[in-house]
């Protein structure tokens, strides 16, 4: 449905209905979070079934679904993956601020003058700028690095929760086999913890490295992650 919206000069023009506008303006994030929700529910369902299969093999009673959601197994499986994703994004945001890849759609051009934040911040209506930029000082310095800091915080949080959930699961298995238990810090020193972490970390860095290199030569029409189809390989967008 098309509605009316007030323009700057006070007249009215045809505009999209609010719900359609929401989907149009936020479709990418809504689709991604929707896929995340579906995959997370799927993970919990198949994880619950697999967990109970293992319990039955050891002569233990099955665990209810809601109890499984609070189990060490589900916490460890979830945080082990989130940890690697947040590490990847933290490293990627930070490295792309200082390093270049000639011809890649994922990199600034090494041949262009250094990007000036000062020139950009001086344009436009000052009231439309982010509040930390208008305030200046320490808040501005923090805001200038807030994206990488946010991913660093999320990585450290997921890392800690992975250690907590992994230690609980490790101790359950140790008790079931008559082994010795460990503390959360003790679990950080085990081969199992680092095997769980590094098997994910290496794949994240490899995949984003491929993204950087493949965007030099390959294209996807219409995607902001790709260079224009006609752009030469050695040019950065």
C-alpha positions, 0 to 999 in steps of 0.5 A: 500500500502506498501512503503519503509522507511530508517532504522538506518543503511541506508538500506530500508525496507518495511513499511506501507503507511503514511495514514495507519500508521496514523490510525494504530498508532493513532486509539484509539484517532481517534476513541474516538474523532470520537465518541465524535464528533458524540455524540456532533452533536447528542446532539445538534440536539436532544437538539435543537428539545427538546428546541423548543418543550419547547418554543412552549409549552410556546407560543414562536417562535422556535429557529434556529439551529445555534442560539441554538448552542449559547444559554444558554441551549446548553452551560449549557448542554455541560459544565455540563457534561464536568465539571464532566468528567474533575473532574473525570480525575483530581482526578483519575490521582492525587489519583493514584499517591499516593494511591493503590488498591491491585490486580487492573489493575488501581493501582501501587502495594503496595508491590513493591518498590516505583517507581523512576522517577530518574531511568527512566529519566536517561535512553535512549538518552538524546536528546529524553527526554522531553524538561522540563526534560532536562532543570530541575528547575521550569519547570521540577517541573511543567511538573512532575504534568502537567497531573493533572494540565491540567485536573484541568484547564479544570475542572475549565474552564468547571465549570465556563462556566457551571455557566455562561450558567446555570445562563443565562438559569435560568434567562430566566426561571425566567423571563418567570415565573415572578421570580427574576433573579440572577448573575452568582455568585448568581447562584452558591448559588442555589440548581439547580446549585449544583443539576446539578453538583453533579448528574454528579460528583457522577456517575463519581466517582462511575464508576471509582471506579467500574473500579478499583475494577472490574479489580481485578477480571474480564479480557478483553483479549488484553486491557491494562486496564485489567490484563493478563487473567492468573494473580492472582486476588491479583497481580498488573500488 
